[in-house]
Amino acid sequence: MNSPVISRTTTLFWVALLTLAPLLWLQGRLARQRTPRLPEATGDAHGSHGMGPDRGRLLVVGESPVVGVGVSQFEESLGARIAAALAETSGRCWHWTAIGENGANLQRLNEILEPLCLPDAVDMIVVVSGVNDTTGLTPIHRWQQGLQQTITQLRRLSDAPILFTTVPPMQSFTALPQPLRWVLGLRSRALNEAMRTTLDKHPSVLCAPVLPLLEPQHLASDGFHPSAQACQEWAERLIPLIHPLLR
């Protein structure tokens, strides 16, 4: 059963959506037309940081930040920044691999994971998803089913700890005009609340805290995707959560 907090947030979202539907539809259409479509990062979607024989392996899966949309080089992407921070704080060499797709919602991510085979064991998995489920108005129950399926898919590949990042606060996305920005901020909050109640039932699976409101420097030139600075700060926020999960 959903908590009262989830119910209030979801109810407020639907009241706002239905009340403002014509305006929101127009704003969404204009935002899609006016927002530049940034490419994925250049370079390899894998790499290593640190020195020494003790080696850790990080797998990052998910939507556009995973494939570096918003940054120039893959080395600036979230996965590479997490690996670099882990190498610095742990003294180990960390290898990272990013698997994802720009525009993927959770259902699409699960389709990508289904045939996946890993050549090597991994020590940590990070999942980045939710923005496309927010804009696509994925129903809460389907979102929760998708999260369960993602865990099942990843457990088929590895018994490593899994950290799900929360949906960024979309009320900070400057590519979105008001009130669309506020309404999608409500929806992202509802998905985060549903995510937490779903993941709390699974051992070795953690939901990261919600990110603070974003400043202009945290957004790429499109006002929608995370900048290199955002990826760096995002990684630094995740490191204290990851370390206790590592064996």
C-alpha positions in Angstrom: 0.0 0.0 0.0 1.3 3.5 -0.9 2.1 5.8 2.0 0.0 8.9 2.6 3.0 11.1 1.4 3.0 9.3 -2.0 -0.8 9.6 -2.2 -0.7 13.4 -1.5 2.0 14.0 -4.0 0.4 11.9 -6.7 -3.0 13.5 -6.0 -1.6 17.0 -6.3 0.2 16.1 -9.5 -3.0 14.8 -11.1 -5.1 17.7 -10.0 -2.5 20.1 -11.5 -2.2 18.1 -14.7 -5.9 17.9 -15.3 -6.5 21.5 -14.4 -3.7 22.8 -16.6 -3.7 20.1 -19.3 -4.1 22.3 -22.4 -1.3 24.7 -21.3 1.0 21.9 -20.2 0.5 20.1 -23.5 1.4 23.2 -25.4 4.4 24.0 -23.2 5.6 20.4 -23.6 5.4 20.5 -27.3 7.2 23.9 -27.5 9.9 22.7 -25.1 10.6 19.6 -27.2 10.9 21.8 -30.3 13.1 24.4 -28.7 15.4 22.3 -26.6 18.6 21.3 -28.6 19.2 17.6 -28.8 22.7 17.0 -27.4 24.8 14.1 -28.5 26.2 11.3 -26.4 29.8 11.9 -25.1 32.7 11.0 -27.2 35.3 8.4 -26.2 35.0 4.9 -24.7 32.1 4.0 -22.4 34.6 2.3 -20.1 37.9 3.0 -18.4 40.0 2.8 -15.3 41.1 5.0 -12.5 43.8 4.5 -9.9 46.8 2.2 -9.6 47.6 -1.1 -7.9 46.7 -4.8 -8.2 43.6 -4.5 -6.0 40.9 -3.9 -8.6 37.2 -3.0 -8.3 34.6 -3.1 -11.1 31.8 -0.6 -11.4 28.8 -1.0 -13.7 26.6 2.0 -14.3 23.3 1.5 -16.3 20.5 3.8 -17.3 19.4 6.7 -19.3 21.1 9.8 -20.8 23.6 10.8 -18.0 25.0 7.2 -18.2 25.9 7.7 -21.9 27.3 11.2 -21.2 24.6 13.4 -22.7 25.4 16.9 -21.5 29.2 16.4 -21.3 31.9 16.4 -24.0 33.9 13.3 -23.1 33.0 10.1 -21.4 35.6 10.8 -18.7 33.3 13.6 -17.6 30.3 11.4 -17.3 28.8 10.1 -14.0 30.2 6.6 -14.2 33.8 7.8 -14.8 33.5 10.4 -12.0 32.2 7.7 -9.6 35.1 5.4 -10.5 37.6 8.3 -10.1 36.2 9.2 -6.7 36.2 5.6 -5.6 39.9 5.2 -6.6 40.8 8.3 -4.7 39.0 7.4 -1.5 39.7 3.6 -1.5 43.2 3.4 -2.8 42.1 0.7 -5.3 42.1 0.7 -9.0 38.5 1.0 -10.3 37.4 -0.1 -13.7 34.0 1.4 -14.9 31.6 0.4 -17.6 28.6 2.4 -18.7 25.6 0.7 -20.5 22.6 2.8 -21.4 20.6 4.7 -24.0 19.6 8.3 -24.4 15.9 8.6 -24.0 15.5 5.2 -22.3 12.7 4.8 -19.8 12.8 2.0 -17.3 11.0 -0.4 -19.6 13.5 0.2 -22.3 16.4 -0.2 -19.8 15.1 -3.6 -18.9 15.0 -4.6 -22.5 18.6 -3.6 -22.8 19.6 -5.6 -19.7 17.7 -8.7 -20.7 20.3 -10.1 -23.2 23.3 -8.7 -21.4 26.1 -10.9 -20.3 29.1 -9.6 -18.2 32.5 -10.9 -19.1 33.8 -10.1 -15.6 32.3 -10.0 -12.1 31.4 -6.5 -10.8 31.7 -5.1 -7.3 29.1 -2.3 -7.5 26.1 -1.4 -9.7 24.6 2.1 -10.1 21.3 2.6 -11.8 20.3 6.0 -13.2 16.7 6.2 -14.4 13.4 8.1 -14.0 13.5 11.4 -16.0 12.0 9.7 -19.1 9.5 7.9 -16.9 8.6 11.3 -15.4 8.1 13.1 -18.8 6.4 10.0 -20.2 3.9 9.9 -17.3 4.6 6.2 -16.5 2.0 5.1 -14.0 3.3 4.6 -10.5 2.4 0.9 -10.4 4.2 0.3 -13.7 7.2 2.2 -12.4 7.4 0.0 -9.3 7.0 -3.1 -11.4 9.8 -1.9 -13.6 12.1 -1.3 -10.6 11.4 -4.9 -9.5 12.2 -6.2 -13.0 15.5 -4.1 -13.0 16.6 -5.7 -9.8 15.7 -9.2 -11.1 17.7 -8.5 -14.3 20.7 -7.2 -12.4 20.6 -10.1 -9.9 20.8 -12.5 -12.9 24.1 -10.8 -13.8 25.6 -10.2 -10.4 25.1 -10.3 -6.6 26.9 -7.0 -6.2 25.2 -4.2 -4.2 22.9 -2.0 -6.3 22.5 1.7 -5.8 19.6 3.5 -7.5 19.9 7.2 -7.9 16.8 9.2 -7.5 15.1 11.2 -10.2 16.7 14.7 -10.3 14.5 17.6 -9.1 12.9 18.4 -12.5 11.5 21.7 -11.1 15.1 22.9 -11.6 15.2 22.1 -15.3 15.4 25.5 -17.1 14.5 24.0 -20.4 11.0 23.6 -19.0 8.7 26.6 -18.7 6.5 27.2 -15.7 4.1 25.7 -14.7 5.2 22.6 -16.6 8.5 22.6 -14.7 6.6 22.6 -11.3 4.2 19.9 -12.4 7.0 17.6 -13.6 8.8 18.3 -10.3 5.8 17.0 -8.5 5.8 13.9 -10.7 9.6 13.3 -10.2 9.0 13.5 -6.4 6.2 10.9 -6.6 8.4 8.5 -8.5 11.2 9.0 -6.0 8.8 8.2 -3.1 7.5 5.1 -4.9 11.1 4.0 -5.6 12.0 4.2 -2.0 9.1 2.1 -0.8 9.9 -0.5 -3.4 13.6 -0.7 -2.9 13.4 -0.8 0.9 12.1 -4.4 0.6 15.3 -5.7 -1.1 18.6 -6.5 0.7 21.8 -5.0 -0.8 19.7 -2.5 -2.8 19.8 1.1 -1.8 18.0 4.2 -2.9 20.1 7.4 -2.9 18.8 10.6 -1.2 17.0 13.1 -3.4 19.3 15.6 -4.9 19.1 19.3 -3.9 17.7 21.8 -6.2 20.0 22.4 -9.2 21.8 25.7 -9.9 22.4 26.9 -13.5 26.0 25.5 -13.5 24.6 22.0 -12.9 22.8 22.0 -16.2 24.2 21.5 -19.7 23.6 24.0 -22.5 20.2 22.5 -23.2 18.9 23.3 -19.6 17.9 19.6 -19.2 20.9 17.3 -18.9 23.6 17.4 -16.2 26.8 19.3 -16.8 30.3 18.1 -16.1 30.2 19.9 -12.8 26.9 18.3 -11.9 28.3 14.8 -12.7 31.3 15.5 -10.5 29.2 16.7 -7.5 26.7 13.9 -8.1 29.5 11.3 -7.9 30.8 12.9 -4.7 27.4 12.6 -3.1 27.2 8.9 -4.0 30.6 7.9 -2.7 29.6 7.9 1.1 26.7 5.6 0.2 28.7 3.2 -1.9 31.6 2.6 0.5 29.5 0.8 3.2 28.0 -1.4 0.5 31.4 -2.7 -0.7 32.7 -6.0 0.6 
